[in-house]
């Protein structure tokens, strides 16, 4: 009985896979992945699968008196994709508590802060942000934008080529909310919880026209 059941299961799975090649509806994103070879029909990564990577070194300290986290980081970012990356996005998720920023949910006014203050943001030796201001050096203002929880830097003049690595250096400080809310905040003089407190390189899944 067990042998018959196993055989029936194998036939059923084979039939499903075969049907995927023919008549079953497939979401466009899935279809593109199969056609590009980044995904196999059995669901495993395909021969053309890739994933970019970021390696962090972070130094940080927290002052319970001021409720500030002060930190710096060095990140080595590897472009393992076949794409030339024309822009670079860094997530500054503590800006969800920044005064004036749009929010998906209501936050008590006494929990709002000034958000992340960027002392320095450098890519491969070029400073793009310093003393909480963009460093344009003749670039159009839209080349360096801080909006919501995203820092967007357009690298049109110096893109990240396939196989390239770049080094990011950042310094920042951020104030925790007065009390705990959504994975982050100040509990008392000895207890706090800090979620998403450092500049985090955004996930890259493919090119976008700019």
Secondary structure, DSSP 8 states (H G I E B T S, - for coil): -HHHHHHHHHHHHHHHHHHHTTTS---HHHHHHHHHTSB-TTSSB-TT----EEEEEEEEEEETTTTEEEEEEEEEEE--SSS-B-EEEEE-GGGGGBTT---SS---GGG-B---EEEEEEETTEEEEETTEE--TT--GGGEEEETTEEEEE-TTS-B-TT-EEEEEEEEEEE--SS-BTTBEE-SSS-EE--S-S-EE----S----
